[in-house]
């Protein structure tokens, strides 16, 4: 008889505990999903979570207290939640515990001296609209061509289309228009009050919609590079029986006429930066190029970043325009929040782009490296996280 009672206690009480936990989880899920839509206002989100718990019908007496609504950062790469910091998620915990004065009362387990037990459940909801990038046009993004965007992690090996990820999203403080036969394997997030417009047979695999907060991206400050740079270390180019510098008296860099040139690693400061005439520029280590004028790459030129690490080639622009027309692959980053950027041609881009406006008019592909780290810039960026 004692053995039978133990089996009954186990079956009935454990079943009831599972039922209570299911109800707690249902409430926690509902509260977290409702609250996250009110971020970035934590007070509003907390109030909504509590009211949702109160309105959520349950026969097991679910309790959610203000301290059970927590705000923090959800890292999708490590699947971890950290309270505080840059908030992009909310965690809600529903409780039936001794500490809160409402533990779960057991039935048959009382005969073994166990009258109550604690049961909790929590849910984390992430506000995905806060994710932004890594293809950014602050004022607008236009993709009228037929490009493809996707992602990979160089720390796991080179890009492989068979294992490519879907984190190469578009982001703007203004409107985003995607047309043609473009394929965006990632999200598309327009600015507050603006829309994401999809025309033709274009495909966006991630979420779409408008964000709640504007981007907070700093302009490029080239003053330090103007005062101290490696321009004098730039090698001369053979021409006939003499040598010439690719940098003229006005600080313009020009490589053309089928020339092949290796720019040593370092920090450079130029006015215009022009590559044309089927020239070849070799990059062998970390190279940061500040440009106060225009960037132009055309005419079948090649930029060979032998490291195949995007952060090892950075174009940081203070204004002007950037016109990138090429059929050759490019490993690098263009950070130019005050610059109109046009990407054309059929080349593959491995890296990230930030411009005042961004237009992708060709049929090339943009592969975001999820391991990309750039000084002062996080790709993809989250509002307020760039410093």
C-alpha positions in Angstrom: 0.0 0.0 0.0 2.8 2.4 0.8 4.5 1.7 -2.5 1.2 2.3 -4.3 0.7 5.6 -2.5 4.2 6.7 -3.5 3.5 5.9 -7.1 0.2 7.8 -7.0 1.9 10.8 -5.4 4.5 10.8 -8.0 2.1 10.5 -10.9 -0.5 13.1 -9.7 1.8 15.7 -8.1 4.4 15.6 -10.9 1.6 15.9 -13.5 0.3 18.9 -11.6 3.7 20.5 -11.4 4.1 20.1 -15.2 0.7 21.7 -15.7 1.6 24.7 -13.5 4.9 25.2 -15.2 3.1 25.1 -18.6 0.8 27.9 -17.4 3.7 29.9 -16.1 5.6 29.6 -19.4 2.5 30.6 -21.3 2.2 33.7 -19.2 5.9 34.6 -19.3 5.8 34.2 -23.1 2.8 36.5 -23.5 4.3 39.1 -21.1 7.7 39.2 -22.8 6.2 39.4 -26.3 3.9 42.2 -25.3 6.6 44.1 -23.4 9.3 44.0 -26.0 7.2 45.9 -28.5 7.3 49.0 -26.2 11.1 49.2 -26.1 13.1 51.4 -25.9 10.8 52.7 -23.1 11.5 50.4 -20.2 8.8 51.9 -18.0 6.2 51.4 -20.7 7.4 47.9 -21.4 7.3 46.9 -17.7 3.8 48.3 -17.3 2.6 46.3 -20.3 4.2 43.1 -19.0 2.5 43.5 -15.6 -0.9 44.3 -17.1 -0.6 41.3 -19.5 0.1 39.0 -16.6 -2.9 40.4 -14.8 -5.1 39.9 -17.8 -3.8 36.5 -18.8 -6.4 34.0 -17.5 -4.9 31.1 -15.5 -6.2 28.7 -13.0 -2.9 28.3 -11.2 -2.4 31.7 -9.7 0.6 33.0 -11.8 2.5 35.9 -10.2 4.7 38.4 -12.0 6.2 41.2 -9.9 7.9 44.4 -11.2 11.3 42.8 -10.3 10.5 39.9 -12.5 10.6 42.1 -15.6 14.3 42.6 -16.5 15.9 44.5 -19.4 19.2 43.6 -21.0 21.1 42.5 -24.1 20.5 39.3 -25.9 23.5 38.0 -27.9 22.1 35.8 -30.6 25.6 34.4 -31.4 26.0 32.9 -27.9 22.3 32.6 -27.1 22.9 34.5 -23.8 21.1 37.3 -22.0 22.9 39.8 -19.8 20.9 42.3 -17.7 21.7 46.0 -18.4 24.0 47.3 -21.0 22.7 48.1 -24.4 19.1 47.0 -24.1 17.6 45.0 -27.0 15.5 42.4 -25.1 13.3 41.8 -22.1 13.2 38.8 -19.8 10.0 38.0 -17.8 9.9 35.5 -15.0 6.6 34.0 -13.8 6.7 32.4 -10.3 4.9 30.2 -7.9 7.4 30.1 -5.0 7.7 30.1 -1.2 9.6 33.4 -1.4 6.7 35.1 -3.2 4.1 33.5 -0.8 2.4 31.3 -3.4 4.2 28.0 -3.8 2.5 25.1 -5.5 0.6 23.0 -3.1 1.0 19.2 -3.6 -1.5 16.5 -3.0 -0.4 13.0 -2.2 3.2 14.0 -1.6 2.1 15.3 1.8 2.2 11.8 3.2 6.0 12.0 2.6 6.3 15.3 4.3 6.4 17.4 1.1 3.6 19.9 1.1 4.7 22.5 -1.4 7.2 23.1 -4.2 8.6 26.1 -6.1 8.0 26.4 -9.9 9.2 29.2 -12.2 9.4 29.9 -15.9 10.9 32.7 -17.9 10.8 34.0 -21.4 13.2 36.3 -23.3 11.9 38.4 -26.2 14.4 40.3 -28.4 13.4 43.5 -30.2 14.9 42.6 -33.6 14.2 46.0 -35.1 17.2 47.3 -33.1 19.5 45.2 -35.3 20.9 47.3 -38.0 23.2 46.7 -40.9 25.8 45.8 -42.1 24.7 47.6 -45.3 23.7 51.1 -44.1 22.5 54.2 -45.9 21.6 56.7 -43.2 19.3 58.8 -45.3 18.1 56.0 -47.7 18.9 52.6 -49.1 18.1 51.7 -52.7 18.6 48.3 -54.2 17.3 48.5 -57.8 19.7 45.9 -59.2 20.0 42.2 -58.8 22.5 41.8 -56.0 22.5 39.1 -53.3 23.5 39.6 -49.7 24.3 37.0 -47.1 26.8 36.3 -44.3 29.6 34.0 -43.2 32.0 33.8 -40.3 35.7 34.0 -41.4 36.8 32.5 -38.0 35.1 29.3 -39.2 36.8 29.4 -42.6 36.4 31.1 -46.0 33.0 32.0 -47.5 31.0 29.0 -48.7 27.6 29.7 -50.4 26.4 26.3 -49.2 26.7 27.3 -45.5 26.1 31.1 -45.9 24.0 32.8 -43.2 21.3 35.4 -43.3 22.6 38.4 -41.3 23.5 40.7 -44.2 20.7 43.2 -43.6 19.9 46.7 -44.8 19.4 49.6 -42.5 18.5 53.3 -42.7 17.1 56.3 -40.9 15.0 56.9 -44.0 13.2 54.7 -46.6 14.5 51.4 -48.0 13.5 50.3 -51.5 14.4 46.8 -52.8 13.5 45.9 -56.4 14.5 43.8 -59.4 15.5 40.3 -58.5 17.6 41.3 -55.5 18.0 38.7 -52.7 18.6 40.1 -49.2 19.4 37.3 -46.8 18.8 39.3 -43.7 16.5 42.0 -42.4 15.5 45.4 -43.8 14.9 48.1 -41.2 13.8 51.6 -42.3 13.8 54.7 -40.1 11.0 55.6 -37.8 8.0 56.7 -39.9 9.5 55.2 -43.1 8.7 52.1 -45.0 10.5 49.2 -46.6 9.2 48.9 -50.1 9.7 45.6 -52.0 9.1 45.6 -55.8 9.2 43.0 -58.5 10.6 39.6 -57.5 12.9 40.9 -54.8 13.3 38.7 -51.7 14.0 39.7 -48.1 14.4 36.6 -45.9 14.5 38.5 -42.5 12.2 40.9 -40.8 11.1 44.2 -42.3 9.7 47.4 -40.8 10.7 50.6 -39.1 12.9 51.1 -36.1 11.9 53.1 -33.0 15.2 55.1 -32.6 17.5 56.8 -35.1 21.0 55.7 -35.8 23.7 57.2 -33.7 26.8 56.9 -36.0 29.7 59.4 -35.6 31.1 61.3 -38.5 34.7 60.6 -39.5 37.3 62.7 -37.8 40.4 62.8 -40.0 42.2 65.5 -38.1 44.6 63.0 -36.4 45.4 61.4 -39.8 46.0 64.8 -41.4 48.6 65.6 -38.7 50.3 62.2 -38.7 50.1 59.7 -41.5 52.2 57.3 -43.6 51.8 59.2 -46.9 55.6 59.7 -47.1 56.1 56.0 -47.0 54.0 55.4 -50.1 56.4 53.9 -52.7 57.1 55.6 -56.0 55.9 54.1 -59.3 58.3 53.4 -62.2 57.4 55.5 -65.3 59.8 55.3 -68.2 63.3 56.0 -66.9 62.1 57.7 -63.7 59.8 57.3 -60.8 56.6 59.2 -59.9 54.5 59.4 -56.8 50.9 58.2 -56.9 50.1 61.2 -54.7 50.0 64.7 -56.3 50.7 68.1 -54.7 47.0 68.4 -53.8 47.0 65.1 -51.9 45.1 63.1 -54.5 45.9 59.5 -54.9 45.8 58.1 -58.5 46.6 54.6 -59.8 45.8 54.0 -63.5 47.3 52.7 -66.7 47.6 49.0 -65.9 50.0 49.8 -63.0 50.4 47.3 -60.1 51.1 49.0 -56.8 51.5 47.7 -53.2 50.5 50.2 -50.5 52.3 49.3 -47.3 50.2 48.8 -44.1 49.6 52.1 -42.3 47.3 55.1 -42.0 47.0 57.4 -45.0 45.3 60.8 -45.6 44.2 61.8 -49.1 41.8 64.2 -50.9 40.5 62.1 -53.8 41.3 58.4 -54.1 41.0 57.1 -57.7 41.7 53.6 -59.1 41.1 53.2 -62.8 42.6 51.9 -66.1 42.8 48.2 -65.1 45.3 49.0 -62.3 46.0 46.7 -59.4 46.2 47.8 -55.7 47.8 45.3 -53.3 47.0 45.4 -49.5 49.1 43.2 -47.3 48.2 44.3 -43.8 46.0 46.7 -41.8 45.6 49.8 -43.9 43.3 52.7 -43.0 42.7 55.3 -45.7 41.1 58.6 -44.8 39.5 60.4 -47.7 38.3 64.0 -47.6 37.2 64.1 -51.2 35.8 61.4 -53.5 36.5 57.7 -53.8 36.3 56.2 -57.3 37.1 52.6 -58.4 36.3 51.8 -62.0 37.8 50.6 -65.3 38.5 47.0 -64.4 40.7 47.8 -61.4 41.5 45.2 -58.8 42.0 45.7 -55.0 43.7 42.6 -53.7 43.5 42.4 -49.9 45.8 39.4 -49.5 44.8 38.9 -45.9 41.2 38.4 -46.8 40.3 40.1 -43.5 37.8 43.0 -44.2 38.9 45.1 -41.2 42.5 45.2 -42.7 41.3 47.6 -45.4 39.2 50.6 -44.2 38.1 53.5 -46.3 37.0 56.3 -43.8 35.5 59.2 -45.6 34.5 62.7 -44.4 32.2 63.5 -47.3 32.2 63.5 -51.1 31.0 60.6 -53.1 32.0 57.0 -53.4 31.5 55.2 -56.8 32.6 51.6 -56.8 32.2 49.9 -60.1 34.1 46.7 -60.4 34.0 43.0 -61.4 36.7 42.0 -58.9 36.2 40.9 -55.4 36.8 43.3 -52.5 37.6 42.5 -48.9 37.2 45.8 -46.9 35.0 48.3 -45.1 33.7 51.6 -46.3 32.7 53.9 -43.4 31.4 57.2 -44.8 28.3 58.4 -42.9 28.4 61.7 -44.8 29.0 60.2 -48.3 26.7 59.1 -51.1 27.8 55.6 -52.0 27.0 53.7 -55.2 28.0 50.0 -55.6 27.8 48.7 -59.2 29.3 45.9 -61.2 29.4 42.2 -60.6 32.1 42.1 -57.9 31.7 40.4 -54.5 32.1 42.5 -51.4 33.3 40.9 -48.2 32.8 43.4 -45.4 30.4 46.2 -44.6 29.3 49.6 -45.9 28.0 52.7 -44.1 27.1 55.7 -46.2 24.8 58.8 -46.1 22.9 57.1 -48.9 23.6 53.6 -50.3 22.6 52.4 -53.8 23.4 48.9 -55.0 22.7 49.0 -58.7 24.7 46.0 -60.0 24.5 42.3 -59.8 27.3 41.7 -57.4 27.1 40.0 -54.0 27.7 41.4 -50.5 28.9 38.9 -48.0 29.0 40.2 -44.4 31.7 38.7 -42.3 30.1 38.0 -38.9 33.6 38.1 -37.3 34.1 41.7 -38.6 35.4 44.1 -36.0 36.4 47.6 -37.0 37.8 50.3 -34.7 34.9 52.1 -33.1 32.4 50.4 -35.4 30.3 47.3 -34.8 28.8 45.4 -37.7 25.9 44.9 -37.5 25.4 48.0 -35.4 22.7 48.6 -32.8 21.4 52.0 -32.0 23.6 53.7 -29.5 26.3 51.1 -29.5 28.8 52.8 -31.8 31.2 55.0 -29.9 
